[in-house]
Amino acid sequence: MHERITIQPDVHFGKPCVAGTRIPVQAVLELVRDGVAFEQIIRDYYPDLTVEDVRACVQFAIDVLALEDFHVTASECDS
């Protein structure tokens, strides 16, 4: 799936985009967050994408989070 996401310094300031497009992963994820169905994202927003491209955006976000280490202090847990 990672071949569907590219990072190029001259496209959207190096932000991850769907390969072969200038569509930022973040823009696709915001639509997913808003509950827009994958098919509707393609039909109404980004007709150049496929369902697999949208899935790749979600997987990319999961993979980035999996690489992060989160350090939580006891006071942050009390909130």
C-alpha positions in Angstrom: 0.0 0.0 0.0 2.9 2.4 0.6 3.5 2.7 -3.1 0.2 4.6 -3.2 1.5 7.4 -1.0 4.4 9.6 -2.0 6.3 12.4 -0.4 8.0 14.8 -2.7 9.6 18.1 -1.6 8.1 20.0 -4.5 4.5 18.8 -4.0 2.5 20.4 -1.2 5.6 21.3 0.7 6.6 17.7 1.1 3.4 16.6 2.7 2.3 13.0 1.9 0.1 12.8 -1.2 -1.6 10.0 -3.1 0.8 8.8 -5.7 0.4 10.4 -9.1 -1.8 13.2 -7.8 -1.4 16.4 -5.8 -4.1 15.2 -3.3 -2.8 15.4 0.2 -3.3 12.4 2.5 -4.5 14.8 5.2 -7.4 16.1 3.0 -8.6 12.5 2.4 -8.3 11.7 6.1 -10.3 14.8 7.1 -13.2 13.5 4.8 -12.9 10.1 6.4 -13.0 11.7 9.9 -16.2 13.6 8.8 -17.8 10.2 8.0 -17.8 10.6 4.3 -18.0 7.2 2.6 -15.0 6.1 0.5 -17.2 6.0 -2.6 -18.5 9.5 -1.9 -15.0 10.8 -1.4 -14.2 9.5 -4.9 -17.4 10.6 -6.5 -17.8 14.1 -5.0 -14.3 15.2 -4.1 -11.5 13.3 -5.8 -12.6 11.3 -8.9 -9.0 10.5 -9.7 -8.8 8.3 -6.6 -9.8 4.7 -6.0 -11.1 3.0 -2.9 -7.6 1.4 -2.5 -6.1 5.0 -2.5 -8.4 6.0 0.3 -7.6 2.9 2.2 -3.9 3.6 1.7 -4.3 7.0 3.2 -5.9 5.5 6.3 -3.2 2.8 6.5 -0.5 5.5 6.1 -1.9 7.3 9.2 -2.0 4.1 11.2 1.6 3.3 10.2 2.8 6.8 11.2 1.1 6.5 14.6 2.6 3.1 15.1 6.1 4.6 14.8 5.4 7.3 17.3 6.3 7.1 21.0 3.9 8.9 23.3 5.1 10.0 26.7 2.4 10.7 29.2 2.9 12.0 32.6 0.7 11.2 35.6 -0.8 14.7 35.7 -1.9 14.3 32.0 -3.6 11.0 32.9 -5.7 12.8 35.6 -7.3 15.1 33.0 
